[in-house]
Amino acid sequence: MNNPQSSYNPLARVLRLLTVLALSALVAGCSWFSWIPGVGGGDEEEESLEPAKLVSFTAELDIDREWKIKVGEGLGKKYVRVNPGVVADRIIAADAYGSVVAVDRFTGKRIWQTQFDQAAGKGFGLSALLDRSDPSFVSGGIGIGEGLALLGTTRGEVVALSVADGSEMWRSNVGTEIGSTPVTADDRVFVQSIDGKLTALDSESGEELWTYNSQVPRLTLRGTSSPVVANDVVYTGFASGKVSALRVENGEPIWEQRIMLPEGRSELERIVDVDASPLIAAGALFAVAYQGRAIGMSLRDGRPRWERDSSSFLNMAEGYGQLYIVDDEDTITAIDQNTGDVVWQQEAFARRKLTAPLAFSNYIFVGDDEGYLHAIAQRDGRLLGRIKVGGKGLRSNLIVADGVVYASDNKGTLHAFKAVLR
């Protein structure tokens, strides 16, 4: 549901992510749907705000492209992120139309490629209108584990492919669209769907083992939190503004912590989704909510250690004892993990629609909607280097292995980059 205009509207960025979960809103009139591209208008003053121009700086880092390879047709018009995954000597990437490729991560040579499913016809009704003629159907991936490459679809299917040759091992339907990357741990696959349900599947057969249901507001961001697993506990965030800890074995709740209470009179103002995956570091759990706050919590009982106002729907990163957050205004903030104090902020990327941050070595990498890959310093946030990737921009999460950064662009090309100090 991308806005076809090139100008940037901070509110429009959020609205592109919205999923309507209550069809009863249809009776509210056509103006309610003015956020759909081609329907209604917008604030002319806000629409005039362009992405921040790239500033000049003294580069301290060269970002060299090692290789690139075409994966498929890209991400389409829906707001989805299909993240690549690394396993052993290969990286596995997919597009939004069912094409999956395994590549030798050192050479960029194709190992195998498969088309695990085909796009359906456009059809009729509200769904077809929202899709804007886009038949893409992969909405979550790629999770790696137990010898599997895992993808989720808008049809509610979790598809497990062999990392060895791309053959389909099993598929399981969990009911509604998969909103994030499936995760494997303890012989199980954990997947969250946009109806607020977390499902645990057997990693060998795809058989459903248990489900946990949470309440879903009438209006939410498109996407969900990906679970994280540690010490036989699975942690995940929900559109209700809560983070829950559940037993891996049976889904029994251990604790629940509200990150943000919905506020405001409109459904839009009351969106407090925890779409960013919880992050575990230094014996603590960190989470952030949209239109809410960032919070550091006890792993054992969810008790807050600190709270700080923040608004983000992107995964966080950590390093140097700091938590890195890209907020909804594209400011990158470094927060002390122990106190919640702001260490530094980098505001040079305003309205550039950044990816989630990737932290490794001394660097933080982010991509933007114009197709640039940027490197900044973990210590103080100063600009270190950048390179033009292209591919109609970057949206999916960046990943790193052995110092090589992998980026999958919106047009379906996978790139490998190496950072070299000058």
N, C-alpha and C positions, 0 to 999 in steps of 0.2 A: 504494500500500500504506500509506495513512495510518492512524494509530491513531485510532479514533473518539472516544477519551476526550479531554476538554478539558485535562486536566492534562498536565504536561510531564515527561518522563523523558529525561535526556540520552542514555542508551543507546538508548532507543526511537527517538530522532531518527535515529540512525545505522542502526538496524535497518530503519527504513522505507525506507532507500535501498538495502538489500542486494539483489543479484541472485544467485540460486543458479545456479552454472555447472556443477555436477556432480550429475546426477540420482542418482548412486550414494548420495548422502546420504539418500535415501529409506529405506534400510534401517536408519538410525540410530534410528528410533523417533519417535513423535509428539512427544515432548518437544523434539526438535530444532527443530520448527516452532512453538514456543510464541510466537515473535515475530509470527506472522501474526495480524492482528486477529481475535478470536473464538476463538483456539486458545491454551489455557494461560493463565497468569497472569503476574504480574510482581512486583517488589519493592515492597511497599506503601509503604515509607518513601520510595523514589525517586519513586513515582507521586504522592506528595503535594506534590512540588515544583512550584509554579506559576510561570508567567513573571513576571519582575520587574515590579513595578508601575511605571508611568510616574512619573518624579519631576518635581516642579515646578522651573521655572527661569525666568529673565528672558529672554524671547524677543528676539532681535536680528534675526530674519529672519521675514518673512511668506511663507508658501508658498501662492500663489494658484492655484486651478484655472482654467486657460484654457478647457478643453473636455473632454468625455468622449464616447465612442461605443462602442456594443456591437459586439463582434467575433464572438462565438460562444458556445459553451457552457462555456468555461473549460478548466481543466487536468485535470479528472477526479480519480480516486482514486489513480492512479499517481504516484510522485514524479518528475515531469518539469518541465522549465522550457522554455517556448517563447518565446524572446526576440524582441522586435520589432526591426526594422532600418530605418535611415534611408537614403534615396537621393534626392538633389536636393530637390524640394519636397514629397516624400511620405514617410510612415512606413507600413511594412507590418507587419501583425500577424496572428497566427493563433491558433486554439484547438487543443486536442488531438484534435479530431474532423474535421479536414480543411477547416475554414472559414478562408479567407484574405481579408483586407481591406486595401486601400490607401486611406490617408486623407491629405488635404491637411494637412500638419503645422502650418500656420499657422492654419487655420480649423476643423479637425476635420471638414470635409465629406468624405463618402465619395466616392472616385473610382471604384473598382471593387470588386467582391466576387465570390469564386468558391468553389465546393465542389469541391476537386480529387479527392476520393475519398470513399468511404463506409465507415463502420465495419462490420466483420464481425460476425456473430453470436457469442454467447458461446462456444459449443462446449463441449467436455468436457475432463477431465483436469486436470493440475497447473496448466497455464497459466490455465485458467478460474478455478481456486481462488485463485490469486495476484491475478488481476485484480479479484476481488470484484465481478463482474458489470459491470465498467466496460469499454466497447468502445472507449475512446480508443486512437489508434494513431499520432499524431504525437509523436515523441520527441526531435526536434532541430530547431532553427530559430530565427530566420530568418537565413540568411546572404545577404549582398548583394554583388553584383559581376558584371561582364561583362553588365550589363543583366538579371540574373537575380535572382529571390528563391528561395532554396534551403531545402528542408525535408527532414528525415529521418524515417523511420517505424519502428515496431516490426517491420515486415515486411522490413526491410533495404533499403528503397527510398530513393534520393535523387531527389527530385522538383524539377525546375527550372521555374519559372513566369516569364513575362515581367513585368518591373516596369511595363511600359507599360499592359497591359490584363489581366494575370492568366492569359493563355492558357498552356497547358502546352507547353513547348518540348521537353522530353525527360524520361525517367525511367530510372534505372539501378539494378539490384539488386546490392548488395555482399555479400549472404549473410545477415547477422544484424542485429539491432536497431542503429539509429544512436543513439549515446549522447550526442551533442553537436551544436553548430551547425556545418554545413558551411562551409568557408572557400574563397574564390576568390583566386587570384593567378597571374600568368604564364600565362593562358589555361588554367588548370587549376582543378578543384574538388577540395579535399582533405576527406576525411571519415573519421572514426574510428568503428568499430563495437565492440560490447561484447565481441567475441571477440578483442580485442587487435590488430585489423588496421587499418592506415592505408591508404586507397585513394586514388589520384590518378585523376581522370576528366577527359576532354576537356570543356572548358566549352561547346563548340558542340554536341557530339553526345551527351555522356554516356558515350562509349566509355571502357572501362577502360584506363589507360596503364601503371600499375604498382601493386603492393601491397607492403607491408612488414608482416611478422608478428612479434608479440611474445608472450612467454609470459604466460598468464593464470592467476592463482592460482585455487584452488577457490572462494573466496568473495571477492566484490568489492563495492564500492559501486555503486549504480545510477547509470550515467552514465559519461562519459569526458571526457578533456581535448579541447578544441578546438585544432587546430593553429594556429600563427602562422608567417607567412612573412616573411623579410627577406633581401635580397641572394642570391636564388636558393637559399636554404636553408629547409626547413620544420622547425620544432621542435614537438615534442609530448610529452606525458607519458603514461605507461602505468600499468596496475594493478599492475605488478611493482615499482613504486616508482622507476622509471627515467625519465629524460628523454633523448630521442634527437634528434640533428640529422641530417637526410637531404638529399640533393641533390634539388632540385625536379624536375630533368630526368628522373631515372631511379630515384629512391628509394634510391640507394646510401648506406649509413651513413657519416657523417663522424666522429661521436663519440657516445658514450653515457655518461651520468653517473647513478650511483645516488644518489637523494635520501635513501632510507631502506632499510635492510635489515630484512626481516620479523623480528619478535621475538615471543616468547611461545609457549605450548604449544597454545592453541586457534586455530582458523582465524580467529575473530573478532579475537583479539589480534594476529594477523599481517597484518591488512589495512593496506596502506601505499599505497593508490591515489594517484596524481598526477592527480586529476580537475580541478583548477584549471588553466586554460590558462597556459602559460608567458607571462611578461610581459617585453617588451624595453623598456629605458629606459637612457639615458645610456651607451650602448655595452655594456651588460651584459644577461644573461638571468637572470630570477628565477623560481623555482619553489617550490612548497610541497606537501608530502605529508600525507595524513591519518595521524594517529598517528606523525608523523615530525618533519620540520624544514622550515624555510624556508632557502633557499640562494641566494646570489648567485654567478653563474658567468660565465666568459669566453665570449663568443659564438663565438670562434674554435675553442676546443678543449674547452669544457665544464669547464675547471679551476675548482674552487671558490675564491671570493674570501673568503667568510665563510659560516658556518652558524649557525643559531639554532633551538632546539627550538620547534616549533609544530605545530599539527594543524588542517588545514582542507581542505575539498573545494570551496570557493567561489573564483571568480576574484578576483585581487588588483586593486588600483588603485595609481596612483602620482601624486605631485605634491609640490612643495616639496622635492625631493630625497629624498622618503620613499616607502616602500612600505607600503600599507595592507592589512591582513589581518583578516578576520573568522574567528575560530577556532571550533572545534566547541562552545565554551561561550558563544559570542556576545559575546566580548570583542573590541573593535576595537583593533588594535595598530598604531602607526606605527613603522616601522623605518628607520633611516638606510640609504640605498641603498649607501653606500660602505663602511660598517663593520659593518652588521648590528646595531648597538646600538638598543635600544628608546628611542624619543624620548618617547612617551606611550602610555597605555592608557585606554580608555573602557569601563567595566564596567557601565554603567547599563542595558544591554539583555540581561542574563543570561536565558537560556532563552526568548528571544522569537523565535527561529528567523529570524535576519536573512537578507536577500538579500546577494548580493555587493555590495561597496561601489562607489559611483560617485564619482569625484573630478573636479571641475572648478572653475575660478575659485578661490575661497578655501574651498570647501565639500567635504564628503563627504556623500553621500546614501545611506541604506539604508532598505529597507522591512522590515516584520516580519509575522509570521503572524496578527496581530490586525488587520492592514490599516492600520497607521500608516506614514507616510513621515516619516523623521527627517532633519534636517540638523545636522551638527556641523562644527567648524572644523578645517581641515587643520593649522593651526599648533599647536594644543594639545589638540584633541579636545573642547572644551567644547560643550555643547548650544546650538544656535542657534535651531531652530524645528522644528515638526512639524505634520502635518495628518492627519486621519482620512480614509483613502481608502475603506476598506470592501472589498467584493468578496471576502469570505471569506479575506482575507489576500493578501500579496504574496510571490511566490516567484521569478518570472522576473527576469532581470537588468534593471536600470534602464538607460536610455540617455539621452544628452543631445545636443542640436543647437542651436546659436545661443542657448545659455543656457536652453533649455526642457528640462525633465526629463520623460521619457515613462515611464509605468509601466503594465504590463499585469497586472491583478489575476487572482486564481485563478478568478473566476467569469466571465471573458471580456469585461471592459470595459477599454478603453484610455483612459488619462488623460494630460493634458498639464498641467504645473505650471510656474509661473514663480516664482523666488525674488526677493524685493524686500527690501532692507535697510530697517529701520525708521528 
